[in-house]
Every structure is written in C-alpha cells, then in structure tokens.
Amino acid sequence: MNRPTVRLPGGSFTFGSDNHYPEEAPRHQASVEPFVISPYAVTNADFTAFVAATNYVTSAENPIDPATAPGMPAEYFAPGSLVFQMTEGSVDLRDFRKWWAFVPGANWRNPEGPDSTINDRQDHPVVQVSLFDALAYADWAELSLPTEKQWEFAARDGVETEFPWGDELTVGPHIHANTWHGAFPHQNDRRQSTPFTEAVDAHSASRFGLFNMIGNVWEWTTDSYTSAHNPDKKCCTPTRTMDGQNITVKGGSFLCAPSYCRRYRASARSPQEARSSTNHLGFRCVGRDGD
C-alpha cells in the first residue's frame, strides 16, 4: 500500500529520564538500527479501508469472556469501551474513575458511544483500538508496530531537550501539541466537548518530519511494560495470545495536563492492558525489518 513514510538513520540516543516519573529511569544510552516510520498516526480513514477489506471486528466490538476477567463488573463484558468524560467540577485526581466510564457500544466507529460518529473525523487518529487491533492493521498493511526504543528515538527528534521543539511545552502563544490546557478534568481552555482529538497533521512537523509524537493520542508499542527501564533488557514482540499482559504506550494524549499527568514527553511511558481500548489511544506503524 502506498503510504507516506520517513526513513530514520538510527544510531545511539539517550533513552529514558531520571528527572520525572520513576518508571522512566534509569536514563541511559541505547541504539536502534535505521528504520522507516509513518509521519502520522493511523487515521479513521485508514482503519475504515482496513475493515472494509477484511471485515475485521475490533476488541471493543466483541463481548469479553467472563472467565478471562473474574471480578470485573458484569456490564463490562458487553461490547463497549472506556470513554473519557469531563467532570462538572474539580475531583480527587487520585481516582481516575471520576472521569473514565465504561460505555456500551463505544468502539472505533463510535468513540464516545452509540451517539457519536467519526464522519467528521476521517483525518483524526483512530482510537478505541486494542493492541490486537493495531497488530491486525499492521499485518494487513505489511507493516509493524514500533518497539519502545524505535518510538522514543523518533520522538526525541535527535535532540536532548524536553520536547522536540525545546524545553517548554508552549512557547508564548504557540501550541506545539494537543494536550490539556486548564484545570483537569473539568476545564479545558482549548475545547470543552468532543472530539478532543485533532487531525493527525495538526501542528508543525518535527525535524524528522513526524507529526504529533507528543500529545493527541497515546500510541501502542510492541514492548511489554516493566516498572523501570533495564538497559540490558532485549526488545521482544508480543503475540496475539497475550491477554492480561501490560504493554508500553508512549507519547501522552489530549488528557495530559501539568496539574495531573506530565507524560507528554518522549521519555514518558505508561502501561496498557493488551485487550483494552480507550478514546485517547491509537497507534502508528513502522516498516518491517529490512524496509
């Protein structure tokens, strides 16, 4: 399939950080081989073409076998997914259940539930996709998902600053990424209602020619999540039978706010259960080995 790609040179780079969350440490030197990466996250239009060609059914569109998740509320076994919902006022930020809700019928076509649509979001990143959905798309497109090291190398953009554009999230009035502005989770100074995602080519391209590696949506990688970096750990690719395992996601999303979550940086990382899907989680692809 003919999609735009950027060839990155690979090489040695600073991986992780000792200055923020403990799971980003230890900061150390790592290296990657040259590789090809998409400048954009996979869009709703891209995923629509994939589903039309394959009749693929995503994880959120399938019920869950209760035996695989004992103790989970019964209503969670129905087709559906987790959806962010703004609160009416300030809440205890230690309890994410205040702003996340399981919504029956939420899926990639209906990101916030049955009454929502992607008709006006064809150039937005596809969301409500599990690791298995992302892997299925990548297989169909004859591509792969990035390792955590590949993803971070690409996001760092060849610089040592906090962000690809410098050490400040915003520079004067200029906004470089789709993150939360205001009091989380009840006041977003940029938008107060869905969609919270933006087009995959919003904001300026990085020096590497990539868009929205920071913010907009979290992106799947192929690496299992551990609580801290291990410089000697070898990268591994999960299989499609990894139910219950946590996978590393990168980049932060439109929900990242200075008052709550500063994970809108290249070194930031978070665990996501392989079967799960949310309306702030998507993916981008890299070339297969040898591309």
Order of alpha helices (4+ residues) and beta strands (2+ residues): beta-beta-beta-beta-alpha-beta-beta-alpha-alpha-beta-beta-beta-beta-beta-beta
